[in-house]
Amino acid sequence: MSSYLSLSLLAMLLVAITSTEGLRGSGSSDCCYRFNMNPVPQTRVVSYVKTSQQCPIAAFRLKTVNGRYMCVKSSVQWVKDLINELDARKISGETTNL
């Protein structure tokens, strides 16, 4: 009886862990909390990633030619323009030396 109870508790624990794993999403480590507010030249940015919808502030993580990342708010006009320029560069097939 004791082993049956232990096995049942273990099974319930595994179900609880497995079912909550999907709720975590990409995690808060992919969210931005500090932002660069100064415009960044397009020539300094090689790529970008949009942060998760679960993050409190909509943002992009820009990867610079130095390999560093910086966060920028997606609601700022210069950021919108930069993203459009980067997308156009990607569509035209332009590549970087990296």
Backbone as XML, in Angstrom:
<?xml version="1.0"?>
<chain id="A" units="angstrom">
  <residue number="1" name="MET">
    <atom name="N" x="0.822" y="-1.188" z="0.000"/>
    <atom name="CA" x="0.000" y="0.000" z="0.000"/>
    <atom name="C" x="0.867" y="1.251" z="0.000"/>
  </residue>
  <residue number="2" name="SER">
    <atom name="N" x="1.952" y="1.233" z="0.776"/>
    <atom name="CA" x="2.841" y="2.383" z="0.879"/>
    <atom name="C" x="3.532" y="2.671" z="-0.455"/>
  </residue>
  <residue number="3" name="SER">
    <atom name="N" x="3.959" y="1.631" z="-1.161"/>
    <atom name="CA" x="4.616" y="1.831" z="-2.445"/>
    <atom name="C" x="3.627" y="2.355" z="-3.485"/>
  </residue>
  <residue number="4" name="TYR">
    <atom name="N" x="2.367" y="1.921" z="-3.400"/>
    <atom name="CA" x="1.331" y="2.413" z="-4.310"/>
    <atom name="C" x="1.107" y="3.902" z="-4.086"/>
  </residue>
  <residue number="5" name="LEU">
    <atom name="N" x="1.068" y="4.338" z="-2.831"/>
    <atom name="CA" x="0.885" y="5.748" z="-2.496"/>
    <atom name="C" x="2.088" y="6.567" z="-2.966"/>
  </residue>
  <residue number="6" name="SER">
    <atom name="N" x="3.286" y="6.067" z="-2.766"/>
    <atom name="CA" x="4.501" y="6.766" z="-3.205"/>
    <atom name="C" x="4.529" y="6.898" z="-4.721"/>
  </residue>
  <residue number="7" name="LEU">
    <atom name="N" x="4.176" y="5.835" z="-5.409"/>
    <atom name="CA" x="4.146" y="5.856" z="-6.864"/>
    <atom name="C" x="3.096" y="6.837" z="-7.368"/>
  </residue>
  <residue number="8" name="SER">
    <atom name="N" x="1.945" y="6.881" z="-6.728"/>
    <atom name="CA" x="0.884" y="7.816" z="-7.117"/>
    <atom name="C" x="1.330" y="9.259" z="-6.910"/>
  </residue>
  <residue number="9" name="LEU">
    <atom name="N" x="1.955" y="9.533" z="-5.783"/>
    <atom name="CA" x="2.443" y="10.889" z="-5.516"/>
    <atom name="C" x="3.518" y="11.297" z="-6.520"/>
  </residue>
  <residue number="10" name="LEU">
    <atom name="N" x="4.408" y="10.386" z="-6.858"/>
    <atom name="CA" x="5.443" y="10.660" z="-7.836"/>
    <atom name="C" x="4.826" y="10.957" z="-9.209"/>
  </residue>
  <residue number="11" name="ALA">
    <atom name="N" x="3.830" y="10.175" z="-9.591"/>
    <atom name="CA" x="3.163" y="10.392" z="-10.871"/>
    <atom name="C" x="2.467" y="11.752" z="-10.903"/>
  </residue>
  <residue number="12" name="MET">
    <atom name="N" x="1.812" y="12.124" z="-9.806"/>
    <atom name="CA" x="1.129" y="13.424" z="-9.749"/>
    <atom name="C" x="2.147" y="14.560" z="-9.812"/>
  </residue>
  <residue number="13" name="LEU">
    <atom name="N" x="3.274" y="14.386" z="-9.166"/>
    <atom name="CA" x="4.319" y="15.398" z="-9.191"/>
    <atom name="C" x="4.856" y="15.582" z="-10.614"/>
  </residue>
  <residue number="14" name="LEU">
    <atom name="N" x="5.102" y="14.488" z="-11.301"/>
    <atom name="CA" x="5.582" y="14.562" z="-12.678"/>
    <atom name="C" x="4.568" y="15.230" z="-13.603"/>
  </residue>
  <residue number="15" name="VAL">
    <atom name="N" x="3.299" y="14.935" z="-13.418"/>
    <atom name="CA" x="2.251" y="15.571" z="-14.220"/>
    <atom name="C" x="2.228" y="17.075" z="-13.959"/>
  </residue>
  <residue number="16" name="ALA">
    <atom name="N" x="2.355" y="17.467" z="-12.692"/>
    <atom name="CA" x="2.338" y="18.892" z="-12.343"/>
    <atom name="C" x="3.527" y="19.619" z="-12.958"/>
  </residue>
  <residue number="17" name="ILE">
    <atom name="N" x="4.699" y="19.022" z="-12.881"/>
    <atom name="CA" x="5.896" y="19.650" z="-13.454"/>
    <atom name="C" x="5.775" y="19.762" z="-14.966"/>
  </residue>
  <residue number="18" name="THR">
    <atom name="N" x="5.341" y="18.700" z="-15.610"/>
    <atom name="CA" x="5.214" y="18.682" z="-17.058"/>
    <atom name="C" x="4.176" y="19.682" z="-17.553"/>
  </residue>
  <residue number="19" name="SER">
    <atom name="N" x="3.051" y="19.786" z="-16.867"/>
    <atom name="CA" x="1.987" y="20.676" z="-17.333"/>
    <atom name="C" x="2.346" y="22.143" z="-17.129"/>
  </residue>
  <residue number="20" name="THR">
    <atom name="N" x="3.159" y="22.479" z="-16.141"/>
    <atom name="CA" x="3.533" y="23.880" z="-15.930"/>
    <atom name="C" x="4.749" y="24.276" z="-16.749"/>
  </residue>
  <residue number="21" name="GLU">
    <atom name="N" x="5.460" y="23.332" z="-17.301"/>
    <atom name="CA" x="6.647" y="23.632" z="-18.101"/>
    <atom name="C" x="6.293" y="24.496" z="-19.303"/>
  </residue>
  <residue number="22" name="GLY">
    <atom name="N" x="5.195" y="24.221" z="-19.970"/>
    <atom name="CA" x="4.775" y="24.992" z="-21.129"/>
    <atom name="C" x="4.299" y="26.389" z="-20.787"/>
  </residue>
  <residue number="23" name="LEU">
    <atom name="N" x="3.888" y="26.616" z="-19.563"/>
    <atom name="CA" x="3.399" y="27.930" z="-19.173"/>
    <atom name="C" x="4.523" y="28.938" z="-19.005"/>
  </residue>
  <residue number="24" name="ARG">
    <atom name="N" x="5.729" y="28.450" z="-18.817"/>
    <atom name="CA" x="6.849" y="29.353" z="-18.602"/>
    <atom name="C" x="7.279" y="30.063" z="-19.867"/>
  </residue>
  <residue number="25" name="GLY">
    <atom name="N" x="7.008" y="29.488" z="-21.020"/>
    <atom name="CA" x="7.376" y="30.125" z="-22.272"/>
    <atom name="C" x="8.882" y="30.248" z="-22.393"/>
  </residue>
  <residue number="26" name="SER">
    <atom name="N" x="9.314" y="31.372" z="-22.998"/>
    <atom name="CA" x="10.734" y="31.554" z="-23.219"/>
    <atom name="C" x="11.441" y="32.098" z="-21.988"/>
  </residue>
  <residue number="27" name="GLY">
    <atom name="N" x="10.693" y="32.471" z="-20.978"/>
    <atom name="CA" x="11.309" y="32.916" z="-19.733"/>
    <atom name="C" x="11.618" y="34.394" z="-19.732"/>
  </residue>
  <residue number="28" name="SER">
    <atom name="N" x="11.793" y="34.933" z="-18.544"/>
    <atom name="CA" x="12.041" y="36.354" z="-18.420"/>
    <atom name="C" x="13.445" y="36.738" z="-18.858"/>
  </residue>
  <residue number="29" name="SER">
    <atom name="N" x="14.329" y="35.759" z="-19.053"/>
    <atom name="CA" x="15.681" y="36.090" z="-19.488"/>
    <atom name="C" x="15.691" y="36.659" z="-20.899"/>
  </residue>
  <residue number="30" name="ASP">
    <atom name="N" x="14.640" y="36.433" z="-21.669"/>
    <atom name="CA" x="14.550" y="36.972" z="-23.019"/>
    <atom name="C" x="13.840" y="38.324" z="-23.051"/>
  </residue>
  <residue number="31" name="CYS">
    <atom name="N" x="13.420" y="38.815" z="-21.910"/>
    <atom name="CA" x="12.746" y="40.108" z="-21.838"/>
    <atom name="C" x="13.766" y="41.217" z="-21.633"/>
  </residue>
  <residue number="32" name="CYS">
    <atom name="N" x="13.388" y="42.413" z="-22.016"/>
    <atom name="CA" x="14.249" y="43.587" z="-21.835"/>
    <atom name="C" x="13.696" y="44.457" z="-20.718"/>
  </residue>
  <residue number="33" name="TYR">
    <atom name="N" x="14.587" y="44.940" z="-19.890"/>
    <atom name="CA" x="14.196" y="45.820" z="-18.792"/>
    <atom name="C" x="14.962" y="47.139" z="-18.812"/>
  </residue>
  <residue number="34" name="ARG">
    <atom name="N" x="16.070" y="47.184" z="-19.544"/>
    <atom name="CA" x="16.830" y="48.411" z="-19.740"/>
    <atom name="C" x="16.949" y="48.628" z="-21.238"/>
  </residue>
  <residue number="35" name="PHE">
    <atom name="N" x="16.763" y="49.885" z="-21.674"/>
    <atom name="CA" x="16.668" y="50.161" z="-23.102"/>
    <atom name="C" x="17.644" y="51.233" z="-23.554"/>
  </residue>
  <residue number="36" name="ASN">
    <atom name="N" x="18.166" y="51.035" z="-24.755"/>
    <atom name="CA" x="18.957" y="52.060" z="-25.413"/>
    <atom name="C" x="17.973" y="53.023" z="-26.067"/>
  </residue>
  <residue number="37" name="MET">
    <atom name="N" x="18.077" y="54.295" z="-25.746"/>
    <atom name="CA" x="17.133" y="55.278" z="-26.295"/>
    <atom name="C" x="17.727" y="56.072" z="-27.456"/>
  </residue>
  <residue number="38" name="ASN">
    <atom name="N" x="19.043" y="55.937" z="-27.690"/>
    <atom name="CA" x="19.693" y="56.679" z="-28.766"/>
    <atom name="C" x="19.628" y="55.897" z="-30.066"/>
  </residue>
  <residue number="39" name="PRO">
    <atom name="N" x="19.341" y="56.583" z="-31.176"/>
    <atom name="CA" x="19.288" y="55.889" z="-32.468"/>
    <atom name="C" x="20.596" y="55.159" z="-32.780"/>
  </residue>
  <residue number="40" name="VAL">
    <atom name="N" x="20.464" y="53.993" z="-33.372"/>
    <atom name="CA" x="21.614" y="53.168" z="-33.745"/>
    <atom name="C" x="21.670" y="53.125" z="-35.265"/>
  </residue>
  <residue number="41" name="PRO">
    <atom name="N" x="22.824" y="53.429" z="-35.866"/>
    <atom name="CA" x="22.920" y="53.362" z="-37.326"/>
    <atom name="C" x="22.682" y="51.939" z="-37.833"/>
  </residue>
  <residue number="42" name="GLN">
    <atom name="N" x="22.019" y="51.844" z="-38.957"/>
    <atom name="CA" x="21.720" y="50.540" z="-39.547"/>
    <atom name="C" x="22.999" y="49.750" z="-39.804"/>
  </residue>
  <residue number="43" name="THR">
    <atom name="N" x="24.066" y="50.421" z="-40.131"/>
    <atom name="CA" x="25.332" y="49.745" z="-40.436"/>
    <atom name="C" x="25.939" y="49.070" z="-39.210"/>
  </residue>
  <residue number="44" name="ARG">
    <atom name="N" x="25.482" y="49.401" z="-38.006"/>
    <atom name="CA" x="26.000" y="48.809" z="-36.772"/>
    <atom name="C" x="25.199" y="47.584" z="-36.328"/>
  </residue>
  <residue number="45" name="VAL">
    <atom name="N" x="24.075" y="47.306" z="-37.011"/>
    <atom name="CA" x="23.186" y="46.215" z="-36.590"/>
    <atom name="C" x="23.214" y="45.108" z="-37.635"/>
  </residue>
  <residue number="46" name="VAL">
    <atom name="N" x="23.442" y="43.873" z="-37.167"/>
    <atom name="CA" x="23.465" y="42.735" z="-38.094"/>
    <atom name="C" x="22.180" y="41.927" z="-38.058"/>
  </residue>
  <residue number="47" name="SER">
    <atom name="N" x="21.470" y="41.955" z="-36.925"/>
    <atom name="CA" x="20.209" y="41.207" z="-36.837"/>
    <atom name="C" x="19.413" y="41.700" z="-35.641"/>
  </residue>
  <residue number="48" name="TYR">
    <atom name="N" x="18.181" y="41.203" z="-35.549"/>
    <atom name="CA" x="17.335" y="41.540" z="-34.407"/>
    <atom name="C" x="16.413" y="40.378" z="-34.093"/>
  </residue>
  <residue number="49" name="VAL">
    <atom name="N" x="15.921" y="40.379" z="-32.856"/>
    <atom name="CA" x="14.941" y="39.385" z="-32.411"/>
    <atom name="C" x="13.883" y="40.129" z="-31.605"/>
  </residue>
  <residue number="50" name="LYS">
    <atom name="N" x="12.628" y="39.825" z="-31.875"/>
    <atom name="CA" x="11.545" y="40.416" z="-31.098"/>
    <atom name="C" x="11.407" y="39.655" z="-29.783"/>
  </residue>
  <residue number="51" name="THR">
    <atom name="N" x="11.191" y="40.380" z="-28.708"/>
    <atom name="CA" x="11.036" y="39.722" z="-27.417"/>
    <atom name="C" x="9.683" y="39.004" z="-27.348"/>
  </residue>
  <residue number="52" name="SER">
    <atom name="N" x="9.557" y="38.120" z="-26.403"/>
    <atom name="CA" x="8.347" y="37.329" z="-26.223"/>
    <atom name="C" x="7.135" y="38.216" z="-25.929"/>
  </residue>
  <residue number="53" name="GLN">
    <atom name="N" x="5.976" y="37.764" z="-26.337"/>
    <atom name="CA" x="4.741" y="38.484" z="-26.024"/>
    <atom name="C" x="4.439" y="38.445" z="-24.537"/>
  </residue>
  <residue number="54" name="GLN">
    <atom name="N" x="5.089" y="37.560" z="-23.807"/>
    <atom name="CA" x="4.893" y="37.459" z="-22.366"/>
    <atom name="C" x="5.695" y="38.511" z="-21.599"/>
  </residue>
  <residue number="55" name="CYS">
    <atom name="N" x="6.576" y="39.220" z="-22.290"/>
    <atom name="CA" x="7.376" y="40.254" z="-21.641"/>
    <atom name="C" x="6.505" y="41.475" z="-21.352"/>
  </residue>
  <residue number="56" name="PRO">
    <atom name="N" x="6.818" y="42.205" z="-20.283"/>
    <atom name="CA" x="5.997" y="43.354" z="-19.911"/>
    <atom name="C" x="6.084" y="44.523" z="-20.893"/>
  </residue>
  <residue number="57" name="ILE">
    <atom name="N" x="7.201" y="44.654" z="-21.620"/>
    <atom name="CA" x="7.374" y="45.746" z="-22.576"/>
    <atom name="C" x="7.774" y="45.152" z="-23.924"/>
  </residue>
  <residue number="58" name="ALA">
    <atom name="N" x="7.053" y="45.540" z="-24.982"/>
    <atom name="CA" x="7.372" y="45.071" z="-26.328"/>
    <atom name="C" x="8.701" y="45.685" z="-26.760"/>
  </residue>
  <residue number="59" name="ALA">
    <atom name="N" x="9.619" y="44.833" z="-27.201"/>
    <atom name="CA" x="10.955" y="45.325" z="-27.540"/>
    <atom name="C" x="11.611" y="44.428" z="-28.574"/>
  </residue>
  <residue number="60" name="PHE">
    <atom name="N" x="12.752" y="44.908" z="-29.069"/>
    <atom name="CA" x="13.618" y="44.137" z="-29.940"/>
    <atom name="C" x="14.990" y="44.058" z="-29.291"/>
  </residue>
  <residue number="61" name="ARG">
    <atom name="N" x="15.659" y="42.923" z="-29.474"/>
    <atom name="CA" x="17.060" y="42.782" z="-29.080"/>
    <atom name="C" x="17.868" y="42.888" z="-30.357"/>
  </residue>
  <residue number="62" name="LEU">
    <atom name="N" x="18.674" y="43.944" z="-30.462"/>
    <atom name="CA" x="19.509" y="44.158" z="-31.634"/>
    <atom name="C" x="20.878" y="43.531" z="-31.408"/>
  </residue>
  <residue number="63" name="LYS">
    <atom name="N" x="21.399" y="42.844" z="-32.422"/>
    <atom name="CA" x="22.762" y="42.321" z="-32.360"/>
    <atom name="C" x="23.636" y="43.234" z="-33.194"/>
  </residue>
  <residue number="64" name="THR">
    <atom name="N" x="24.687" y="43.759" z="-32.574"/>
    <atom name="CA" x="25.564" y="44.694" z="-33.261"/>
    <atom name="C" x="26.695" y="43.961" z="-33.973"/>
  </residue>
  <residue number="65" name="VAL">
    <atom name="N" x="27.436" y="44.702" z="-34.788"/>
    <atom name="CA" x="28.567" y="44.116" z="-35.506"/>
    <atom name="C" x="29.637" y="43.622" z="-34.543"/>
  </residue>
  <residue number="66" name="ASN">
    <atom name="N" x="29.643" y="44.143" z="-33.313"/>
    <atom name="CA" x="30.595" y="43.694" z="-32.285"/>
    <atom name="C" x="30.147" y="42.394" z="-31.625"/>
  </residue>
  <residue number="67" name="GLY">
    <atom name="N" x="28.936" y="41.918" z="-31.942"/>
    <atom name="CA" x="28.412" y="40.709" z="-31.322"/>
    <atom name="C" x="27.697" y="40.970" z="-30.012"/>
  </residue>
  <residue number="68" name="ARG">
    <atom name="N" x="27.487" y="42.227" z="-29.688"/>
    <atom name="CA" x="26.779" y="42.575" z="-28.455"/>
    <atom name="C" x="25.299" y="42.761" z="-28.746"/>
  </residue>
  <residue number="69" name="TYR">
    <atom name="N" x="24.508" y="42.633" z="-27.694"/>
    <atom name="CA" x="23.059" y="42.812" z="-27.813"/>
    <atom name="C" x="22.629" y="44.047" z="-27.043"/>
  </residue>
  <residue number="70" name="MET">
    <atom name="N" x="21.626" y="44.735" z="-27.591"/>
    <atom name="CA" x="21.035" y="45.857" z="-26.878"/>
    <atom name="C" x="19.530" y="45.816" z="-27.085"/>
  </residue>
  <residue number="71" name="CYS">
    <atom name="N" x="18.820" y="46.278" z="-26.087"/>
    <atom name="CA" x="17.363" y="46.301" z="-26.154"/>
    <atom name="C" x="16.875" y="47.686" z="-26.562"/>
  </residue>
  <residue number="72" name="VAL">
    <atom name="N" x="15.858" y="47.685" z="-27.428"/>
    <atom name="CA" x="15.232" y="48.929" z="-27.858"/>
    <atom name="C" x="13.723" y="48.728" z="-27.841"/>
  </residue>
  <residue number="73" name="LYS">
    <atom name="N" x="13.000" y="49.779" z="-27.499"/>
    <atom name="CA" x="11.541" y="49.692" z="-27.451"/>
    <atom name="C" x="10.965" y="49.696" z="-28.867"/>
  </residue>
  <residue number="74" name="SER">
    <atom name="N" x="10.058" y="48.787" z="-29.127"/>
    <atom name="CA" x="9.476" y="48.673" z="-30.459"/>
    <atom name="C" x="8.515" y="49.809" z="-30.791"/>
  </residue>
  <residue number="75" name="SER">
    <atom name="N" x="8.114" y="50.590" z="-29.801"/>
    <atom name="CA" x="7.160" y="51.674" z="-30.031"/>
    <atom name="C" x="7.828" y="52.973" z="-30.495"/>
  </residue>
  <residue number="76" name="VAL">
    <atom name="N" x="9.154" y="53.039" z="-30.435"/>
    <atom name="CA" x="9.880" y="54.248" z="-30.803"/>
    <atom name="C" x="10.026" y="54.316" z="-32.328"/>
  </residue>
  <residue number="77" name="GLN">
    <atom name="N" x="9.841" y="55.503" z="-32.902"/>
    <atom name="CA" x="9.825" y="55.641" z="-34.361"/>
    <atom name="C" x="11.150" y="55.251" z="-35.013"/>
  </residue>
  <residue number="78" name="TRP">
    <atom name="N" x="12.289" y="55.652" z="-34.446"/>
    <atom name="CA" x="13.552" y="55.292" z="-35.086"/>
    <atom name="C" x="13.768" y="53.779" z="-35.078"/>
  </residue>
  <residue number="79" name="VAL">
    <atom name="N" x="13.221" y="53.091" z="-34.082"/>
    <atom name="CA" x="13.328" y="51.631" z="-34.021"/>
    <atom name="C" x="12.472" y="51.009" z="-35.124"/>
  </residue>
  <residue number="80" name="LYS">
    <atom name="N" x="11.255" y="51.525" z="-35.304"/>
    <atom name="CA" x="10.390" y="51.036" z="-36.383"/>
    <atom name="C" x="11.075" y="51.204" z="-37.731"/>
  </residue>
  <residue number="81" name="ASP">
    <atom name="N" x="11.687" y="52.375" z="-37.946"/>
    <atom name="CA" x="12.388" y="52.637" z="-39.210"/>
    <atom name="C" x="13.564" y="51.684" z="-39.386"/>
  </residue>
  <residue number="82" name="LEU">
    <atom name="N" x="14.316" y="51.456" z="-38.313"/>
    <atom name="CA" x="15.463" y="50.560" z="-38.373"/>
    <atom name="C" x="15.034" y="49.138" z="-38.714"/>
  </residue>
  <residue number="83" name="ILE">
    <atom name="N" x="13.986" y="48.660" z="-38.082"/>
    <atom name="CA" x="13.497" y="47.302" z="-38.347"/>
    <atom name="C" x="13.041" y="47.181" z="-39.799"/>
  </residue>
  <residue number="84" name="ASN">
    <atom name="N" x="12.343" y="48.201" z="-40.309"/>
    <atom name="CA" x="11.927" y="48.186" z="-41.716"/>
    <atom name="C" x="13.137" y="48.135" z="-42.644"/>
  </residue>
  <residue number="85" name="GLU">
    <atom name="N" x="14.187" y="48.906" z="-42.326"/>
    <atom name="CA" x="15.409" y="48.899" z="-43.133"/>
    <atom name="C" x="16.093" y="47.533" z="-43.086"/>
  </residue>
  <residue number="86" name="LEU">
    <atom name="N" x="16.155" y="46.945" z="-41.909"/>
    <atom name="CA" x="16.775" y="45.621" z="-41.780"/>
    <atom name="C" x="15.985" y="44.561" z="-42.535"/>
  </residue>
  <residue number="87" name="ASP">
    <atom name="N" x="14.662" y="44.646" z="-42.472"/>
    <atom name="CA" x="13.824" y="43.695" z="-43.212"/>
    <atom name="C" x="14.007" y="43.863" z="-44.715"/>
  </residue>
  <residue number="88" name="ALA">
    <atom name="N" x="14.096" y="45.109" z="-45.171"/>
    <atom name="CA" x="14.298" y="45.369" z="-46.604"/>
    <atom name="C" x="15.656" y="44.840" z="-47.044"/>
  </residue>
  <residue number="89" name="ARG">
    <atom name="N" x="16.660" y="44.987" z="-46.188"/>
    <atom name="CA" x="17.997" y="44.483" z="-46.503"/>
    <atom name="C" x="17.976" y="42.971" z="-46.612"/>
  </residue>
  <residue number="90" name="LYS">
    <atom name="N" x="17.220" y="42.321" z="-45.725"/>
    <atom name="CA" x="17.107" y="40.863" z="-45.735"/>
    <atom name="C" x="16.390" y="40.390" z="-47.003"/>
  </residue>
  <residue number="91" name="ILE">
    <atom name="N" x="15.347" y="41.101" z="-47.400"/>
    <atom name="CA" x="14.565" y="40.717" z="-48.579"/>
    <atom name="C" x="15.390" y="40.891" z="-49.854"/>
  </residue>
  <residue number="92" name="SER">
    <atom name="N" x="16.184" y="41.966" z="-49.903"/>
    <atom name="CA" x="16.978" y="42.229" z="-51.117"/>
    <atom name="C" x="18.154" y="41.267" z="-51.257"/>
  </residue>
  <residue number="93" name="GLY">
    <atom name="N" x="18.425" y="40.489" z="-50.189"/>
    <atom name="CA" x="19.500" y="39.501" z="-50.257"/>
    <atom name="C" x="20.846" y="40.041" z="-49.848"/>
  </residue>
  <residue number="94" name="GLU">
    <atom name="N" x="20.885" y="41.262" z="-49.362"/>
    <atom name="CA" x="22.147" y="41.839" z="-48.915"/>
    <atom name="C" x="22.639" y="41.056" z="-47.699"/>
  </residue>
  <residue number="95" name="THR">
    <atom name="N" x="23.914" y="40.770" z="-47.687"/>
    <atom name="CA" x="24.478" y="40.023" z="-46.569"/>
    <atom name="C" x="25.596" y="40.837" z="-45.920"/>
  </residue>
  <residue number="96" name="THR">
    <atom name="N" x="25.983" y="40.410" z="-44.748"/>
    <atom name="CA" x="27.083" y="41.065" z="-44.034"/>
    <atom name="C" x="28.317" y="40.185" z="-44.118"/>
  </residue>
  <residue number="97" name="ASN">
    <atom name="N" x="29.431" y="40.703" z="-43.683"/>
    <atom name="CA" x="30.692" y="39.955" z="-43.690"/>
    <atom name="C" x="30.833" y="39.075" z="-42.466"/>
  </residue>
  <residue number="98" name="LEU">
    <atom name="N" x="29.821" y="39.026" z="-41.613"/>
    <atom name="CA" x="29.924" y="38.248" z="-40.386"/>
    <atom name="C" x="29.484" y="36.834" z="-40.575"/>
  </residue>
</chain>
